[in-house]
Amino acid sequence: MSNKTENYHWPFKLDEVNLYAYQNNFLSPKECEDIIKQGKSKKLEKGNTSNNNLNKTRKSNISWLSPNDNFELYRKLTDTILYLNKKYFGFDLYGLIEPLQFTNYKAPSGKYDSHVDRCFGTQIRKLSVIILLSDDFEGGDFELISGDKPEKLKMEKGKLFLFPSFILHRVKPVTKGERNSLVAWITGPNFK
């Protein structure tokens, strides 16, 4: 008779998916300023959520940038996303099938409470991108929540962060000034 209390395992492959990856100085200060101007020149609308719970969950204004608005940015994003995905996540990806979202959070209460970037009945978002475009604000910390204690990412103007879209995250309230960022979602086939 075998001893069922014996502890053993035989993994096929170890988990190599990281919580996040980043690229310092992805955008120059001038590129950040140009994107802010471009985002604000479009009609800003209230940021929405999948359940339309605007007042409690999210307070921000957004506009959308397509490849026609900034082809060079899309090309640069593509190269960086493919590199970081290969090195840190290994997900099967389709690409950017939604426009880039310019997001403006204003003090004293601009925020986006805890959420994931996936929802039922939409394209399968596998990776989320956030690029901070401004640094003349207070508050507005960006946090990933994967355990008991949120991890505050060290956001810097022009720095790109890439993380799995199923990770819970939030933007804490902006207490002074305006926080501007660029957000993107990379889609792919179902996880297997």
Phi and psi in degrees as GROMACS dihedral restraints (atoms count N, CA, C in turn):
[ dihedral_restraints ]
;  ai    aj    ak    al  type     phi  dphi    fc
    3     4     5     6     1   -81.8    20    10
    4     5     6     7     1   154.4    20    10
    6     7     8     9     1   -88.8    20    10
    7     8     9    10     1   105.6    20    10
    9    10    11    12     1   -75.2    20    10
   10    11    12    13     1    -8.4    20    10
   12    13    14    15     1   -86.1    20    10
   13    14    15    16     1    -7.4    20    10
   15    16    17    18     1   -64.1    20    10
   16    17    18    19     1   132.9    20    10
   18    19    20    21     1  -101.1    20    10
   19    20    21    22     1   118.1    20    10
   21    22    23    24     1  -151.8    20    10
   22    23    24    25     1   159.6    20    10
   24    25    26    27     1  -153.6    20    10
   25    26    27    28     1   161.8    20    10
   27    28    29    30     1  -139.8    20    10
   28    29    30    31     1    85.5    20    10
   30    31    32    33     1   -71.2    20    10
   31    32    33    34     1   141.2    20    10
   33    34    35    36     1   -75.4    20    10
   34    35    36    37     1   -41.3    20    10
   36    37    38    39     1  -158.2    20    10
   37    38    39    40     1   142.7    20    10
   39    40    41    42     1   -81.9    20    10
   40    41    42    43     1   150.4    20    10
   42    43    44    45     1   -68.2    20    10
   43    44    45    46     1   123.2    20    10
   45    46    47    48     1  -116.0    20    10
   46    47    48    49     1    13.9    20    10
   48    49    50    51     1   -84.6    20    10
   49    50    51    52     1   121.1    20    10
   51    52    53    54     1   -85.7    20    10
   52    53    54    55     1   161.9    20    10
   54    55    56    57     1   -69.1    20    10
   55    56    57    58     1   -37.4    20    10
   57    58    59    60     1  -162.3    20    10
   58    59    60    61     1   166.9    20    10
   60    61    62    63     1  -137.5    20    10
   61    62    63    64     1   161.3    20    10
   63    64    65    66     1  -148.6    20    10
   64    65    66    67     1   162.3    20    10
   66    67    68    69     1  -132.2    20    10
   67    68    69    70     1   111.6    20    10
   69    70    71    72     1   -66.1    20    10
   70    71    72    73     1   148.7    20    10
   72    73    74    75     1    51.5    20    10
   73    74    75    76     1    38.0    20    10
   75    76    77    78     1   -60.7    20    10
   76    77    78    79     1   -41.2    20    10
   78    79    80    81     1  -118.3    20    10
   79    80    81    82     1   143.9    20    10
   81    82    83    84     1   -76.8    20    10
   82    83    84    85     1   162.2    20    10
   84    85    86    87     1   -55.0    20    10
   85    86    87    88     1   -39.2    20    10
   87    88    89    90     1   -65.8    20    10
   88    89    90    91     1   -41.8    20    10
   90    91    92    93     1   -61.3    20    10
   91    92    93    94     1   -40.8    20    10
   93    94    95    96     1   -60.6    20    10
   94    95    96    97     1   -47.2    20    10
   96    97    98    99     1   -61.0    20    10
   97    98    99   100     1   -41.7    20    10
   99   100   101   102     1   -63.5    20    10
  100   101   102   103     1   -39.9    20    10
  102   103   104   105     1   -69.5    20    10
  103   104   105   106     1   -37.5    20    10
  105   106   107   108     1   -60.5    20    10
  106   107   108   109     1   -46.7    20    10
  108   109   110   111     1   -59.9    20    10
  109   110   111   112     1   -44.3    20    10
  111   112   113   114     1   -63.2    20    10
  112   113   114   115     1   -46.2    20    10
  114   115   116   117     1   -64.0    20    10
  115   116   117   118     1   -40.9    20    10
  117   118   119   120     1   -75.5    20    10
  118   119   120   121     1   -21.7    20    10
  120   121   122   123     1   -74.0    20    10
  121   122   123   124     1   -19.8    20    10
  123   124   125   126     1   -85.7    20    10
  124   125   126   127     1   164.8    20    10
  126   127   128   129     1   -69.5    20    10
  127   128   129   130     1   114.6    20    10
  129   130   131   132     1   -79.2    20    10
  130   131   132   133     1   136.4    20    10
  132   133   134   135     1  -126.2    20    10
  133   134   135   136     1   161.2    20    10
  135   136   137   138     1   -65.3    20    10
  136   137   138   139     1   134.0    20    10
  138   139   140   141     1   -65.9    20    10
  139   140   141   142     1   139.0    20    10
  141   142   143   144     1  -110.8    20    10
  142   143   144   145     1   168.4    20    10
  144   145   146   147     1  -126.4    20    10
  145   146   147   148     1   166.7    20    10
  147   148   149   150     1   -63.7    20    10
  148   149   150   151     1   -24.3    20    10
  150   151   152   153     1  -107.0    20    10
  151   152   153   154     1    12.6    20    10
  153   154   155   156     1    56.3    20    10
  154   155   156   157     1    28.6    20    10
  156   157   158   159     1   -92.1    20    10
  157   158   159   160     1    66.9    20    10
  159   160   161   162     1   -66.5    20    10
  160   161   162   163     1   -48.2    20    10
  162   163   164   165     1   -67.1    20    10
  163   164   165   166     1   -32.0    20    10
  165   166   167   168     1   -92.6    20    10
  166   167   168   169     1   -39.5    20    10
  168   169   170   171     1   -92.6    20    10
  169   170   171   172     1   -43.3    20    10
  171   172   173   174     1  -137.6    20    10
  172   173   174   175     1   133.8    20    10
  174   175   176   177     1  -134.2    20    10
  175   176   177   178     1    97.6    20    10
  177   178   179   180     1  -160.8    20    10
  178   179   180   181     1   164.3    20    10
  180   181   182   183     1  -117.1    20    10
  181   182   183   184     1   145.4    20    10
  183   184   185   186     1  -136.2    20    10
  184   185   186   187     1   158.4    20    10
  186   187   188   189     1  -143.5    20    10
  187   188   189   190     1   173.1    20    10
  189   190   191   192     1  -122.9    20    10
  190   191   192   193     1   139.0    20    10
  192   193   194   195     1  -119.6    20    10
  193   194   195   196     1   123.4    20    10
  195   196   197   198     1   -99.2    20    10
  196   197   198   199     1   172.7    20    10
  198   199   200   201     1   -58.3    20    10
  199   200   201   202     1   -31.0    20    10
  201   202   203   204     1   -66.2    20    10
  202   203   204   205     1   -27.3    20    10
  204   205   206   207     1   -76.6    20    10
  205   206   207   208     1   -33.9    20    10
  207   208   209   210     1  -159.0    20    10
  208   209   210   211     1    76.7    20    10
  210   211   212   213     1   -59.4    20    10
  211   212   213   214     1   -41.3    20    10
  213   214   215   216     1   -61.3    20    10
  214   215   216   217     1   -39.0    20    10
  216   217   218   219     1   -63.9    20    10
  217   218   219   220     1   -44.2    20    10
  219   220   221   222     1   -61.4    20    10
  220   221   222   223     1   -41.3    20    10
  222   223   224   225     1   -63.2    20    10
  223   224   225   226     1   -45.5    20    10
  225   226   227   228     1   -64.1    20    10
  226   227   228   229     1   -42.4    20    10
  228   229   230   231     1   -61.0    20    10
  229   230   231   232     1   -44.7    20    10
  231   232   233   234     1   -56.7    20    10
  232   233   234   235     1   -50.6    20    10
  234   235   236   237     1   -61.2    20    10
  235   236   237   238     1   -44.0    20    10
  237   238   239   240     1   -69.2    20    10
  238   239   240   241     1   -43.9    20    10
  240   241   242   243     1   -61.5    20    10
  241   242   243   244     1   -45.4    20    10
  243   244   245   246     1   -61.9    20    10
  244   245   246   247     1   -41.8    20    10
  246   247   248   249     1   -63.8    20    10
  247   248   249   250     1   -51.6    20    10
  249   250   251   252     1   -65.4    20    10
  250   251   252   253     1   -37.9    20    10
  252   253   254   255     1   -62.8    20    10
  253   254   255   256     1   -44.9    20    10
  255   256   257   258     1   -62.3    20    10
  256   257   258   259     1   -40.1    20    10
  258   259   260   261     1   -78.2    20    10
  259   260   261   262     1   -35.8    20    10
  261   262   263   264     1  -117.5    20    10
  262   263   264   265     1   -18.4    20    10
  264   265   266   267     1  -126.7    20    10
  265   266   267   268     1   -45.9    20    10
  267   268   269   270     1    72.2    20    10
  268   269   270   271     1    29.1    20    10
  270   271   272   273     1   -81.6    20    10
  271   272   273   274     1   147.6    20    10
  273   274   275   276     1   -76.9    20    10
  274   275   276   277     1   126.1    20    10
  276   277   278   279     1  -125.2    20    10
  277   278   279   280     1   149.5    20    10
  279   280   281   282     1   -94.6    20    10
  280   281   282   283     1   -50.3    20    10
  282   283   284   285     1   143.4    20    10
  283   284   285   286     1  -162.5    20    10
  285   286   287   288     1   -89.6    20    10
  286   287   288   289     1   104.4    20    10
  288   289   290   291     1  -109.1    20    10
  289   290   291   292     1     2.5    20    10
  291   292   293   294     1  -117.1    20    10
  292   293   294   295     1   148.7    20    10
  294   295   296   297     1   -65.3    20    10
  295   296   297   298     1   163.1    20    10
  297   298   299   300     1   -72.0    20    10
  298   299   300   301     1   140.7    20    10
  300   301   302   303     1  -103.9    20    10
  301   302   303   304     1   117.3    20    10
  303   304   305   306     1   -84.1    20    10
  304   305   306   307     1   127.6    20    10
  306   307   308   309     1  -124.2    20    10
  307   308   309   310     1   131.1    20    10
  309   310   311   312     1  -120.0    20    10
  310   311   312   313     1   119.0    20    10
  312   313   314   315     1  -110.4    20    10
  313   314   315   316     1   125.0    20    10
  315   316   317   318     1  -109.6    20    10
  316   317   318   319     1   143.8    20    10
  318   319   320   321     1   -67.4    20    10
  319   320   321   322     1   151.1    20    10
  321   322   323   324     1   -98.9    20    10
  322   323   324   325     1     2.7    20    10
  324   325   326   327     1  -137.4    20    10
  325   326   327   328     1    12.5    20    10
  327   328   329   330     1   -61.1    20    10
  328   329   330   331     1   128.6    20    10
  330   331   332   333     1  -165.1    20    10
  331   332   333   334     1   171.4    20    10
  333   334   335   336     1  -148.2    20    10
  334   335   336   337     1   104.8    20    10
  336   337   338   339     1   -63.6    20    10
  337   338   339   340     1   174.1    20    10
  339   340   341   342     1   -51.0    20    10
  340   341   342   343     1   130.3    20    10
  342   343   344   345     1  -162.1    20    10
  343   344   345   346     1   166.8    20    10
  345   346   347   348     1  -115.0    20    10
  346   347   348   349     1   159.7    20    10
  348   349   350   351     1   -95.1    20    10
  349   350   351   352     1    29.4    20    10
  351   352   353   354     1  -127.4    20    10
  352   353   354   355     1   149.5    20    10
  354   355   356   357     1  -153.9    20    10
  355   356   357   358     1   158.1    20    10
  357   358   359   360     1   -63.2    20    10
  358   359   360   361     1   138.1    20    10
  360   361   362   363     1    81.5    20    10
  361   362   363   364     1    16.7    20    10
  363   364   365   366     1  -122.0    20    10
  364   365   366   367     1   177.7    20    10
  366   367   368   369     1   -57.4    20    10
  367   368   369   370     1   151.7    20    10
  369   370   371   372     1   -83.0    20    10
  370   371   372   373     1   103.0    20    10
  372   373   374   375     1   -80.7    20    10
  373   374   375   376     1   123.6    20    10
  375   376   377   378     1  -104.6    20    10
  376   377   378   379     1   -39.3    20    10
  378   379   380   381     1  -129.4    20    10
  379   380   381   382     1   143.0    20    10
  381   382   383   384     1  -114.6    20    10
  382   383   384   385     1   144.9    20    10
  384   385   386   387     1  -120.9    20    10
  385   386   387   388     1   138.4    20    10
  387   388   389   390     1  -136.6    20    10
  388   389   390   391     1   132.8    20    10
  390   391   392   393     1  -127.6    20    10
  391   392   393   394     1   121.5    20    10
  393   394   395   396     1   -78.2    20    10
  394   395   396   397     1   129.0    20    10
  396   397   398   399     1  -104.1    20    10
  397   398   399   400     1   -16.7    20    10
  399   400   401   402     1  -136.0    20    10
  400   401   402   403     1   158.6    20    10
  402   403   404   405     1  -138.0    20    10
  403   404   405   406     1    13.9    20    10
  405   406   407   408     1  -100.4    20    10
  406   407   408   409     1    55.9    20    10
  408   409   410   411     1  -146.2    20    10
  409   410   411   412     1   167.4    20    10
  411   412   413   414     1  -123.2    20    10
  412   413   414   415     1   154.8    20    10
  414   415   416   417     1    75.3    20    10
  415   416   417   418     1  -151.1    20    10
  417   418   419   420     1    65.2    20    10
  418   419   420   421     1    26.2    20    10
  420   421   422   423     1   -62.3    20    10
  421   422   423   424     1   143.0    20    10
  423   424   425   426     1  -103.1    20    10
  424   425   426   427     1   125.2    20    10
  426   427   428   429     1  -128.1    20    10
  427   428   429   430     1   138.3    20    10
  429   430   431   432     1   -98.9    20    10
  430   431   432   433     1   139.1    20    10
  432   433   434   435     1  -121.4    20    10
  433   434   435   436     1   104.5    20    10
  435   436   437   438     1  -128.5    20    10
  436   437   438   439     1     5.9    20    10
  438   439   440   441     1  -159.9    20    10
  439   440   441   442     1  -154.8    20    10
  441   442   443   444     1   -67.9    20    10
  442   443   444   445     1   -31.9    20    10
  444   445   446   447     1  -119.7    20    10
  445   446   447   448     1   123.0    20    10
  447   448   449   450     1   -60.3    20    10
  448   449   450   451     1   147.1    20    10
  450   451   452   453     1  -103.0    20    10
  451   452   453   454     1   113.7    20    10
  453   454   455   456     1   -80.0    20    10
  454   455   456   457     1   121.0    20    10
  456   457   458   459     1   -83.1    20    10
  457   458   459   460     1   144.0    20    10
  459   460   461   462     1   -81.2    20    10
  460   461   462   463     1    89.4    20    10
  462   463   464   465     1   -77.0    20    10
  463   464   465   466     1   137.6    20    10
  465   466   467   468     1  -138.7    20    10
  466   467   468   469     1   147.3    20    10
  468   469   470   471     1   -54.2    20    10
  469   470   471   472     1   125.4    20    10
  471   472   473   474     1    88.2    20    10
  472   473   474   475     1    -6.1    20    10
  474   475   476   477     1   -84.1    20    10
  475   476   477   478     1   136.7    20    10
  477   478   479   480     1  -103.7    20    10
  478   479   480   481     1   133.4    20    10
  480   481   482   483     1  -117.1    20    10
  481   482   483   484     1   141.1    20    10
  483   484   485   486     1  -128.2    20    10
  484   485   486   487     1   131.2    20    10
  486   487   488   489     1  -150.8    20    10
  487   488   489   490     1   155.7    20    10
  489   490   491   492     1   -60.8    20    10
  490   491   492   493     1   135.6    20    10
  492   493   494   495     1   -66.3    20    10
  493   494   495   496     1   -15.2    20    10
  495   496   497   498     1   -87.1    20    10
  496   497   498   499     1     0.0    20    10
  498   499   500   501     1   -81.2    20    10
  499   500   501   502     1   130.3    20    10
  501   502   503   504     1   -66.4    20    10
  502   503   504   505     1   134.3    20    10
  504   505   506   507     1  -150.9    20    10
  505   506   507   508     1   168.2    20    10
  507   508   509   510     1  -158.9    20    10
  508   509   510   511     1   160.3    20    10
  510   511   512   513     1  -113.9    20    10
  511   512   513   514     1   115.8    20    10
  513   514   515   516     1   -68.7    20    10
  514   515   516   517     1   158.0    20    10
  516   517   518   519     1   -56.5    20    10
  517   518   519   520     1   137.3    20    10
  519   520   521   522     1   -79.1    20    10
  520   521   522   523     1   126.7    20    10
  522   523   524   525     1  -101.5    20    10
  523   524   525   526     1   -18.1    20    10
  525   526   527   528     1  -154.4    20    10
  526   527   528   529     1   133.7    20    10
  528   529   530   531     1    82.1    20    10
  529   530   531   532     1  -156.7    20    10
  531   532   533   534     1  -128.0    20    10
  532   533   534   535     1   134.5    20    10
  534   535   536   537     1  -105.9    20    10
  535   536   537   538     1   121.0    20    10
  537   538   539   540     1  -115.5    20    10
  538   539   540   541     1   135.7    20    10
  540   541   542   543     1  -145.6    20    10
  541   542   543   544     1   166.1    20    10
  543   544   545   546     1  -119.2    20    10
  544   545   546   547     1   133.6    20    10
  546   547   548   549     1  -126.1    20    10
  547   548   549   550     1   143.5    20    10
  549   550   551   552     1  -145.1    20    10
  550   551   552   553     1   157.8    20    10
  552   553   554   555     1  -130.3    20    10
  553   554   555   556     1   133.2    20    10
  555   556   557   558     1  -107.4    20    10
  556   557   558   559     1   126.0    20    10
  558   559   560   561     1   -99.4    20    10
  559   560   561   562     1   168.0    20    10
  561   562   563   564     1  -167.9    20    10
  562   563   564   565     1  -179.6    20    10
  564   565   566   567     1   -70.0    20    10
  565   566   567   568     1   169.3    20    10
  567   568   569   570     1   -51.9    20    10
  568   569   570   571     1   143.9    20    10
  570   571   572   573     1   -64.9    20    10
  571   572   573   574     1   141.5    20    10
